[in-house]
């Protein structure tokens, strides 16, 4: 299975597009925070919708799914 590949160290302020099956347009997000555990392992990211400025926490592994996410705004 293909996955998006990226360094977890470079996620902060990276740009992502969420593929939309149910909406007319794709949604654009910015990683505005990275939450790590005591050992420094990435646990979650905070994604901000650049249109509504709403933020949501999610497991960073979700960004590896190319069926739902791709890096960049395009």
Order of alpha helices (4+ residues) and beta strands (2+ residues): beta-beta-beta-beta-beta
